[in-house]
Amino acid sequence: MHDIRAIRENPAAFDAALSRRGLSGLSSQVLALDEARRAKILAAETAQAAQNAASRDVGAAKARGDDAEFERLRALVAETKAEMAQLNEAAKADDAALRDLLMSLPNLPAADVPDGEDEAGNVEIRRGGTPRAFDFTPLEHYQLPAVQSGMDFETAAKLSGSRFVVLSGAVARLQRALAQFMLDTHITDHGLTETWTPVLVKPEMMLGTGQLPKFGEDSYETTNGWWLVPTAEVTLTNIVHGETVAEASLPRRYVAHTQCFRSEAGSAGRDTAGMLRQHQFEKVEMVSITKPEESAAEHDRMTRCAEAILEKLGLPYRTVVLCTGDIGFGAIKTHDLEVWLPGQATYREISSVSNCGAFQARRMNARLKPADGGKPDFVHTLNGSGLAVGRCLIAVLENGQQADGSVDLPEALHPWLGGKTRITAEGGLA
């Protein structure tokens, strides 16, 4: 959410930043609501002062036996009281409208985010690894003989509908191994704190991280008002919801492996084959809570944490900085990691690492208490996949496929697979 004081002080800068995201002239709408709200508050305060003065005079008029003045003042008190109540209600309505408007506006992009209308404007900043040269035509993950018995979309459709999958045998064990490997790497090598959180949350938690109210259709709400998390970003970030944390406790760096749920509203017809776009999937999520002056460096650090997973697995990837037309709602800057999928002969997103600045913290009212006793300030929040487990499974299968239908598995995973090194063409670990 945005700071209304900053908009009042420099509406031109606010409009200029939002114009980079294709939105124009919104400061006038925001300030008109703000001015109307403040005018009603001032009028209510003026009416309150008048009521208080009249109330004092009522007693004096009665004491001196001035019945006419007594009645006039008593009527004035009642009239002013009604006017004040009406003004307070109107101010409350304006306040809610202003809050709703501010909640619906995206974050302002950082100055170094490239301008662009869509993903075509994203800028590659580096690559890791080299795509393998195949001496046969590589298949997509769901076509591989090694996974035919362990990746069942028909049974999943019977159980739940489209965009679900049942994994079994070697493929299920490989997915579990990937999640364990990611967690252990982030904990041991990167110093993140392993965390286990619920997947059902209150609506105010979704509001805090920006999934509500604007993107409610992308998630699942239960009949009793809970929401299924689209990512552990929601729970990990909201750990500091409503808190004022000591500066000395920052940065806080969390990692969690959870099931995630997305309705994929508006994505009909996209990536319907295989496991690329599912309603239920697994992610290992990283979240950092930092001091404002440290969030830019923390963003780069988190990006390297995600890249390290791909490097350890020997998966070719590229890292891009998203342009203003592709950046997420709550981010000031985002790095996407895209892994090479030989079955599609293209790079596909496997992680999105975002610095949200103070945007989520304002929504959550999460602050830090300076060590020197100064005025509390909003923390900065960052989140990123480390990685999307299902997409990493796809990448491992496709990049390790062999001409005989088997799959060679990355050496880094062997300890998590009991020393097994491959999935045979028949679907067994060997």
Residue, then its C-alpha position, 0 to 999 in steps of 0.5 A: m500500500h502507498d503512503i498517502r503523505a508521500i502522494r500529498e507531498n509529491p503527486a507528480a512523482f507518484d504519477a510519473a512512477l505509476s505511468r511506467r506501469g501504464l497507469s496515469g493521473l491517479s494522484s488526482q483521484v487519490l487526493a480528491l478522496d483524501e481532501a474530502r475525507r479530511a474536510k469532513i473530519l475537520a467539519a466534525e471536529t468543528a461541530q464537536a467543539a460547538q457542541n461542547a461549548a453549547s453544552r456548557d452554556v445549557g447549564a448556565a442558562k438553566a441556572r439563571g432561569d433563562d428558559a428560552e436560551f436553555e431551549r435554544l441551546r438544548a436544540l442546538v446541542a441535539e442538532t450539532k450532535a446529529e450533524m457530527a454523527q453524519l459527518n463522522e459516518a461520511a468521513k468513515a466512508d471516504d476513508a474506506a474508499l481511499r483505503d480501497l483505492l490505495m490497496s488496488l494500486p500496484n507498487l512503484p517500480a524501482a528506478d533501475v527497472p527497465d521500461g517495457e510493455d510486456e515480457a518482451g521488455n525483460v532484460e537478461i542479466r546472466r546465464g548459467g550452464t549450457p543447454r545440452a546437445f542431444d543426438f536425438t529429438p528430446l521429449e517433453h517430461y510427460q512423454l518420457p518412457a521413464v515417467q509413464s508409470g509414475m505420472d498419472f493425469e487420468t487418475a488425477a482428473k478422476l479424483s479432482g479434475s483437470r490440472f492435477v497429477v498423481l505421482s508415484g514410484a520413482v517420480a514421486r520419490l524424485q520430487r520429494a528428494l528435490a524438495q529435501f535437497m532444496l531445503d537442506t541447501h538453503i538451511t546449511d549453505h544459505g543460512l535460512t531458517e526452516t519454517w513450517t506454516p499452515v496452508l489455510v489463512k485468514p483473509e487479512m493475511m492475503l490482504g497483507t501480502g497483496q493477493l486480496p482484494k485485487f487477485g481473489e479470483d486467482s486463489y481458493e476461498t473455503t466456505n468458512g472464509w479461510w483461504l488456501v495459500p497460493t505460496a508460502e510467501v503469504t504465511l512467512t511474510n505475515i509472521v511480522h504482521g502487526e509487529t514492531v520488531a527490534e532492528a537487531s533481529l533483522p534480517r530474518r530469513y525464512v524458508a518453507h516447503t508447502q503445498c500451494f493452490r492457484s485457480e489459474a483464473g484467466s489461463a485457459g488453454r495455456d500449458t495444459a499438457g503435463m505438469l507446467r501449470q497445476h492447481q495444486f503444486e509444491k514450492v520451497e519458498m524464501v522470505s526475507i524481512t530486512k531494514p530498508e537500506e539493506s533490501a536491494a542487497e538482500h534481493d541480489r543475495m536471494t537471487r543467488c540462493a535460487e541460482a545456486i540450486l540450479e547450478k548444483l543440479g546442473l540445469p542450464y538457466r538464465t536470469v532476467v530482470l522484469c520490465t515495468g509491464d511484467i513486474g508483479f503487483g507488489a514488487i519494486k523489482t523482480h528477477d526471474l530465473e528461467v530453466w532450460l527445457p529441451g522438450q520445448a527448446t525454450y527457457r521457462e520460469i522456475s523462480s521469481v525473486s521480488n523486492c517489495g520494499a515497504f509495500q507489504a509492510r504498510r498493508m501489514n503494519a509491520r515496523l522495525k524499532p531502531a536500535d538508537g530509539g528513533k522513530p519506528d519505520f516500516v520493514h522491507t519484505l522480499n520473497g522468492s521461489g527456491l525453487a518451484v518443485g514441480r517445475c524443477l522435477i520437469a527440468v531434471l527429467e527433460n535435461g537428464q533424458q537418454a535415448d533409451g527412454s531412461v533418465d540420468l539424475p543429477e549427482a547432487l540428488h544421489p544422497w537424497l535418493g539412497g545412492k540411486t542415479r537414474i530412472t530406468a525406461e521401465g520407471g524404476l530407480a537404479 
